[in-house]
Amino acid sequence: FPAESGGFGKRRSGRSRARLSREPRQRHTANARERDRTNSVNTAFTALRTLIPTEPADRKLSKIETLRLASSYISHLGNVLLLG
């Protein structure tokens, strides 16, 4: 019963306490890396959007629209080069 054991769950040893104090720092570092990665991806999408013609010109494309239109535009440019 929880009342007899002093609470719910298992008791933690000193070793697990040390691990728990380390986890927030690791999580913080991992979160910072993920924020940097996400910012880098978003910056790349922003740069790619500027290279793709859209109608209207100021329309912001979603990421999937950006990828699809970039692929289509590259294919079109390749055909223009091949066919003249």
VEXDREN-2710 file (C-alpha; in Angstrom, 1 decimal):
% VEXDREN-2710
k/r/px/py/pz
1/PHE/0.0/0.0/0.0
2/PRO/1.2/3.5/-0.7
3/ALA/0.7/4.7/2.8
4/GLU/2.9/2.0/4.2
5/SER/5.8/2.6/1.8
6/GLY/5.7/6.4/2.2
7/GLY/4.2/7.3/-1.1
8/PHE/3.6/6.1/-4.7
9/GLY/6.3/4.5/-6.9
10/LYS/9.7/3.1/-6.1
11/ARG/12.3/4.8/-3.9
12/ARG/15.2/6.2/-5.8
13/SER/18.8/5.3/-4.9
14/GLY/21.6/7.9/-4.8
15/ARG/22.7/6.7/-8.2
16/SER/19.4/7.4/-9.8
17/ARG/19.3/10.8/-8.1
18/ALA/22.6/11.7/-9.8
19/ARG/21.2/10.5/-13.1
20/LEU/18.1/12.6/-12.6
21/SER/20.1/15.7/-11.9
22/ARG/22.0/15.1/-15.1
23/GLU/19.0/14.6/-17.3
24/PRO/17.6/18.2/-17.2
25/ARG/21.0/19.5/-18.4
26/GLN/21.1/16.9/-21.2
27/ARG/17.5/17.7/-22.1
28/HIS/18.3/21.4/-22.2
29/THR/21.3/20.8/-24.5
30/ALA/19.2/18.5/-26.7
31/ASN/16.4/21.1/-26.9
32/ALA/18.9/23.8/-27.8
33/ARG/20.3/21.6/-30.6
34/GLU/16.8/20.9/-31.9
35/ARG/16.0/24.7/-31.8
36/ASP/19.1/25.4/-33.8
37/ARG/18.3/22.6/-36.3
38/THR/14.7/23.8/-36.7
39/ASN/15.9/27.4/-37.2
40/SER/18.4/26.3/-39.8
41/VAL/15.7/24.3/-41.7
42/ASN/13.3/27.3/-41.6
43/THR/16.1/29.7/-42.8
44/ALA/16.8/27.3/-45.7
45/PHE/13.1/27.2/-46.6
46/THR/12.9/31.0/-46.5
47/ALA/15.8/31.3/-48.9
48/LEU/14.3/28.7/-51.2
49/ARG/10.9/30.5/-51.2
50/THR/12.6/33.6/-52.6
51/LEU/13.8/31.6/-55.6
52/ILE/10.5/30.2/-56.6
53/PRO/8.1/32.3/-58.7
54/THR/4.6/32.5/-57.2
55/GLU/1.3/34.2/-58.0
56/PRO/0.8/36.5/-56.2
57/ALA/4.5/37.3/-55.8
58/ASP/4.2/37.9/-52.0
59/ARG/2.4/34.6/-51.3
60/LYS/4.1/32.6/-48.5
61/LEU/4.3/28.9/-49.5
62/SER/4.0/26.1/-47.0
63/LYS/7.0/23.8/-46.6
64/ILE/5.4/21.1/-48.7
65/GLU/4.3/23.6/-51.4
66/THR/7.9/25.0/-51.4
67/LEU/9.4/21.5/-52.0
68/ARG/6.8/20.6/-54.7
69/LEU/7.1/23.8/-56.5
70/ALA/10.9/23.9/-56.3
71/SER/11.0/20.4/-57.8
72/SER/8.6/21.4/-60.6
73/TYR/10.5/24.6/-61.3
74/ILE/13.8/22.8/-61.5
75/SER/12.3/20.3/-63.9
76/HIS/10.9/23.1/-66.0
77/LEU/14.2/24.9/-66.1
78/GLY/15.9/21.7/-67.1
79/ASN/13.4/21.3/-70.0
80/VAL/14.0/24.9/-71.1
81/LEU/17.7/24.2/-71.3
82/LEU/17.2/21.0/-73.2
83/LEU/14.6/22.2/-75.6
84/GLY/15.8/25.8/-75.9
END
